[in-house]
Amino acid sequence: MSVNSSKETREQKESIDISVGNVEVSSDPLEAVASLEGVDKSRIVGADLFEEIIEEDLERDDEDYAKIRRKIDRWMLPILCCTYMLQFLDKLSLNYASAYSLREDLHLTGGDYGDIAAIFNAGYLVGCIPTIWVIQRVPVAKYTGCALVIWAILLIAHVGARNYADMMALRFLLGVMEASISPSNMMMCGMFYNKREQPFRMCTFLSMNGVATMVGALLAYGLGHSTNTTLRPWKLIFLVIGLINFAWALVFLYLAPDSPANARFLNHEEKLKVIKRVSKNQMGIKDTKFKIYQTYEALKDLNVWILAIIGLGCGVVNGGTSNFISSLIRGFGFSGLNATLLQLPTGAIEFVCVFAAGLIAITTKKNIRTILLFLLCIPTLAGLIGIHLIPLEHKWALVGCCWLLYIIGGPVIMCWVLMNATIAGSSKHSTAKIMWFLMYTSGNIVGSKIMYANEAPKYISGMKGLIGSYGGMMFLSIIYFALMFFRNKSRNSKGPLTPEMEREGIINGFKDKTDFENRYFRYAY
């Protein structure tokens, strides 16, 4: 039966409501089922549940769904938040270790520390391409849990590092394994929440970077007093963080679901309602088949390239700040212990700013994601300019500027939110993520290499590079906003969307159509 079934047939069938944006669409059961005929449903995650939704008349009840969303939040948000917090804590472990005797014990000279910071990102660069391809094809939670186990073992192995070569090898392998964490968190969030719900949840788990900074600073400060042990303080930092990560990896493997279809904390009817609600993204859930034509489409899409170049800027800033903030603060005249403790406000400010951005995004129906990206660049840009211009004798003013540097997490998460809201098609989306993480990781390498040791503590070249990166990101965010605005305007100029058109847009999402192929798709920017 075709989509354009007869009026008489439609009137004989009970319809269900599928919410698309602010429009409630009446969906015809027989039309929708027929529209999936000829599609290999074995590779489409949630297809069977979607067909069951079509066959049954599930009454729409916002209050009832709010209970389901709270249940998802209680289960999924702690998993995503803990995972991301520990990932960032791991990234900061080298920064905290550098506040103690790591350089001296490993006999590092000149730019050796910068090389060790950069090699992690080289490993991440190597790992992100196969990882993003694999998590599209296999159960995402199981793969990620196994990666977490190996990652934790590698982190513990840092205790045995004896020299520059050992640390280079360990950091490279650690980067390869860690490449799965952020893409998998993005995918899991996209499978359980619709476009409007995602920004708050993604900002919530990325705000855990701030918590990780505070936890790590306290942990490193406490371990820095352990001078009577057989292990140096910097080795204790790696050991303790590694053991925490190993324990969490086992918990993750047990708790994390691969999709709404196998989430054991949801009963059957709740799974149906989750699939029904997420379907309004017009992106389906996940298609496990990789389609090369969608890769070509991503490479031709200006949307994808702008986000990727913004990711490059984010990476430059992150690479320069996350590995060198201890060195910056020590250079302003503070001891290693105090340099560690003084990073506590950095984490608190990041947590508040990123979490607040998520709250703002969820409390308005307007397209403000790109505006938030622009605004979140301003505080860190001000901090970088302050570090560059304020004389060294004003050390507390310089430390205050350092406290603003970790808000880089805000622009990062807004890029992810925009990718989930403006790029449809599983393979196109995977390609866009590969491009973004390649650029972001390359930026991290550049950011860690432009912080020249002979320019400490002000790192003049590094600060100029970071300031230029922020300027470019803010300019591109304006271009991006205009691009999305005019794409929607062009599509709307052909006439308003009818209920039948919006229904077809939802079905196109489960057919894994891209945003270019699905003419009923609208960009949420």
N, C-alpha and C positions, 0 to 999 in steps of 0.2 A: 504494500500500500504506500502511496507517495505521501509527501508532506502536505500536498494540496488535496487532501481527502475531501469528500463531499460534505456539504453542510449538514445533510441528514445524518451521516455517520458521526459527525462531531457531536450533534445534539443527543445522540443515544448514549454517549459515554460521559461518565462523571469526570470532571477536570480537577486538577490539583494546582495549587498556587506555587509558583517558583519566583522568589524575589530576585530581581535584577536591579541593583542600584536602589533607586527609590520607586521603581515601577513594579507592580505586582502583575505577573504574567499568568494567564490561564493556559495550562499545557494539556494538550490532547493526548491521552494514553496511547491510542493506536498509532497516531502519527509519530510519536516519539519512539515507540518500539520499532516501528518500521524504519525510522531514520537510522537506526543502528544496524540494520541488516546489511550484510556484505562486509562488515568490519570484523577483524579478528579480535574478538572480545577477550581472548585469553591473555593478550598483552596489555589490556587497558585495566589499570587498577580501579576497582569499584564499579566496573561495568554491570556486573550481575545485580548489585544493589541498586544501581541506577534504574535498571529495567524493572526491578521489583517496586521501586518507588512509583514508576509510571503505571504499573498494574494495580497498585493499591491507592486508595484515597486517604492520604494522611492529612488530617486537618492541620492547617497552619496555626500555630499558637506561640506567639512571641514569648509570653511568660514561661511556657513550658520549655521552649528552646533555651531560654536564659539559664534554666537549671542544667541543661545539658552542657552549655558553654562553661558554666562554673565547674562542672565535673571534669571537663577537658582541661580547664585551667589548673585544677587541683592536681591533676595527674601529669600533664605535659609540661606546664611551666616550671615546676621544680626540676624536672629532668633536663630541660633545655638550659635553665639558669645555672644549675650546678655544673653541667658539662662545659658551658661557655666560660664560667668563672674559673674553672680549673685549667681550661686551655690558656686563658690569658695569664693566669698565675704561672703557668709553665713558661710562657714567653718572657715574663718579667724575672724569672729565676736567674737568668744570666745577668740582668741589670742589678739585682740585689747582690749576687755573688761578687760583682765587680766592686762593690763598696768595701769588700774585705781584702783578703790576700790572694785572690785568684790570679791576678796578673803576675805577682811575684812567684807564686808556687808553680805556675806553668811556664815561667820564664818568658813572658810575653813582652815584646818590645815594639816600638814604632806603631805601625798600623795593624799589629796582630789581633788586637781585640776587635777592631773594626771588621777584620776578615772573619772572625768567629761569629760575630753578629750577622754578617752578610751571608755566610754559608748556610745558615738556617733557612733563609729566604730562598737560596738557590735550591735547596732540597724541596721546599714548598712549591717552587716553580716547576720542578720535575714531577712532583707528585700530583699536582692539581689536575692535569689533563686526564690521566687514566682514572683518577678518583671520581671526577664529576661524570665521566662516561660510565663507570661501573655502578655508581649509586642510582643511575637511571635504570639500569638493567637488573639489579639484584635488590633483595630486601634491604632497605637503607639502614634500619636500626641494627640489624645483625652485623652488617659490614662495619658500621661505625664502632660498635662495641668491640669487635676484634681489633680494630685499629687503635682504640683506646688502650687495650691491654698491652700491645706492642709498644705503644708510645710511652706508657708508664715504665715499662722495663728499660727502655732506652734512657729515660730520665734518671732512673736509679743508677744506671751504668756510668753516669757522669762522675760518680764517686771514685771510680777507678782511673779517671783521666790523669795522665802524668805529664803531658806536654801539649804543645800547640797542635800537633798532628792528631792526637787522640781526641781533643776537643772538636777539631774541625770535622772529623768523621762522625762523631756522635751528634753534633748539631745538624749536619746534613741529613742523616737518617731520621732524626726527630722531625725535621721540616717535612720530609716525605710523608711520614705517618700523620702529621697534624693537618695535612692538606684536606683531609676528609671532614673535619669538624664543622667548619662554617658552612660549606655547601649542604651538608646533611641537616644541620639545624634549619637552614632556609627551606629545604624541601619538606621537612617534617612540619614546620609551621604552615607552609602553604597547603598541605594536605588536610589540615584540621580546622583552618580558619579562612573566612572569606576576605576579600580585599579590604573591607573597612575594619575588620577585626585584627588584621595582621600587623599594622604599624605599632599598636600598643604592645602586642606580645613580643614582637621583634625588638622593640626598644627596651622592653623589660629584660629580656635575656642578655642583650648587649650592654645594658647598664651594669650588669654583673662585672664588667671590666673594672668599674670603679670599686666594687666590693673586693675584687681580687687584688687591686692595688692596696687597699687598706689592710686586708688580711695578710697579704704578702709582706707589707712593710712591718706590721707587728710581728709576724713570724720571723722575718729576717733580723729584726731588732733583738728579739728574744734569743735567737740562735747565735747572734753575734756575741752574746755574753758567755757562750759555752766554750771557754778557753781551756778547760781542763780535760777535754775529751781527746780521744785518739784521732778524731776527725776534725779537720779545720772547719770553721763556721760556714764557709762557702760550700763545702761538701755536704754538711748537714742540711743546708738549704735544699740542695738537689735530692738528697735522700728522703727527707720528710715530704717534700712536695710529690716526689715520685711514688712513695707508698700511699699517700692520699689518693693520687690518681689511679693507682692499681685497684684499690678498694672500690672506688667509684665505678671503674670500668666493669667490674663484676655486677654491681647494682644496675648499671645501665643495660647490660645484656639481658638481665632478668625483667626489667620494667618497661623498656622503650618499645612501643609498637611500630611496625613498619608502615602502617596506614590505618585509616579508620576501619577498613574492612576486617582487620584482625586485632583491633584494640580490645583487649579482654575486659577493660573497665567500662565498656559500653555494651548494653544489651542490643538485641537485634533491631528493635524499633529505633533506638537511639542512633545506631549506625546509619540506618536509612535516613534519618533526619539530618545527620551531619553531611552525608553525601548530597542530599537535596540542597542544603544551604550552601555548601562549598561550590556546587554546580553553577551558582550565579556568577562566579568568577569568569565563566566562559572559557575555562582552561582545562576542564576535566579534573582528574586527580593525578594520574601519571601514566604515560604510555612507555612501555619498556623497549619498544623498537626504535632504534636510532635511524633517523631519516636524513640522508645527506643533503637533500634539497633544502631542508630547514636550516642546515648549517650555512649554505650559500646565501640564504635569505638573511640570516643574522649578519653575515659579513657585508651585506649591502645596506643594512639598516642603520641610518644615522643615529637613531635612538640608542642602539647598542654601543656604537663607537663613542658617543658622548659620555655615557655612563662609564665605559672602560677607561677613558682618559681621566675622568674625575677619580676613578679608582687608582690610577697612577699617582695623582697628586696626593690622595689619602695615604698611599704606601710610602711616598717620600717623607711625609710628615711623621708617620708612625715609625718608620725605620730610624729616623733621626732622634725621636723623643723617647721611645720605649727602651732603647738600649743605652741611652746616654744621659738620662735625667739624673742618675746618681752621680755621674761624672760632672755634670753641670753644677749640681748643688755643692759637691765637694770642692769644686773650683772656686766657688764663691766664698770659701773660708770655713766650711763646716767639716766635722769629723765624719768618718765612715758610718758610725752608728747614728749620728744625728742626721746625716744625709738620707739614711733609710727611713728614719722616723718622720722626717719632714715631707715625705711623700704621701702621708695619710690624707691631708686636705686635697691632694690631687685626685685621689679616688673618690672622695666625698663629692667634690664638684662635678666630676664626670657622671657619677650616679644620678645626682639631682638633675643635671641638664638633659641627659639622654632620656631618663624616665619622664621628665616633664614634657619633652618633645612627643613621646608616645601618648601621653594624656591629651595633649592638644590635638594630635592627629585623630584620636578616636572620638573626641567631643564635638567635632565639626564634620559636616557632610561635604564641605567644599574641598576643592583640590589644592591642598596646602603643603603636600609632601616636598615639592621642590623648593617652596618658600622656606620651609623648615631647614632644608639642606643648606640654603644660603645663610640663614640666620645663625645656624650652629657653627659656621666657619668664623664668625666675627670674634668671639672671645679668644680663641686660640691665636688668631692672627694678631690680635692686640697683645697677647702675651709674648709672641715671637718678636714683635717690633720692640716691646719693652726690653727684652733680653738683649737685643741688638743695640739699643740706644742708651740704656741706663748704665752709668759708671759702676765699676766693681765695688766702690766703697759703700754703695747703697745695697748691701747684700740681701737685706730683708725684702726690699722691693723686687729684686731679681728672683728671690725664692717665690714671691707672690705671683710673678709672671709664669714661673714654672708650674704653678698649681693649675694654670689654665690649659696646659699643653695636651692633656689626655682627653679633652673633649673631642678629639679627632674621631672617637667612636661614634659620635652623632652623625657626621657626614657619611661614614661607612655604612651605618645601618639604614640611612635614608636611601642610599644607592641600592641596597638589597630590597628594601620595600618597593622602590620604583621598578626594579627588575621583576618582582613578583606581580606587579600591578599593570605593567605595560608591555610585557613580552609573552605572547601565547605560543603554544606549540612546544611539546616536551623537548624535542631535539634542538629547536631554536633557543629555548630557554637554557638548556645545558650548554650550548655553544656560547651564549651570552655570559654565563657564569664562568666558563673557561677563560674567555677573553678578559673579563673583569679581574679574576684572580691572577691571571698572568701579568696583567698590568700592575695590579696592586702589589704583587710579590716583587716584580721588577723595581717598583718604586721603593719598596723596603730595602732592597739591595743598594739602590742609589742613595737613599737617605742615610744608611749606615756608613757608606763610603765617603760622603762629602763632609763628615764630621772629622776633620783632620786633627790628629793628635797634637801637632805643633801649633794649633790655633786655640787650644784649651786655655782658659775655661769658657771663653765667649764663642768659640767656634764660628768665626765671622762668615766663612763661606757657607757653612751648614745653615746658619740662620737665614742668609740671603736665599738659599735654595728652598727652604721651607716657606719663607714669606712669598716667594714667587709661585710656589705650588698652590698656596691658598688663594692668591689672586686669580690664578687660572681656574681653579675650581669654582669660585664665585661667578666668574664671567661665563663659564660653561653652564652653570645652573640656570642663568638667565636665558641662554640660548635654548636649553632643554625645555624650560617652561613654555617658551614661544612655540617650539616645535610641536609639543603635545597639544597645546591650545589650538593651533591651526589644523592639526590632524583631526581633532574632534569636530572643529568647525566645518571642515571640508566634508566629513561624513554626515554631519547633521544638515548640511545645506541641501542634501538630496531628499530631505523630508524627514519627519519625525518617525521614530521607531514604533511600529505597531506591535501589539501583543504577539502576533504570529512571527514577526521578525525577531523579537527578543527570544521567543521560544526556540527558534531555529539557531540563534546565536549560542544558546545553552547547549543544544545538541551538537553543534559544531565543535564546542569545547571538548566534549567526550569523544568526538571523532579526531581529536588532536589537530585541529586546524590552527594555523598561526594567526596572529593579529592582522596580517596582510590578507590572508585567505578569508577570514571571517569578517565580512563587511559590516556585521552588526556589532562588532567589538568596539568598545569605547575605552579610551585611555584614562586611568585614574592617576593623576600626577600631582 
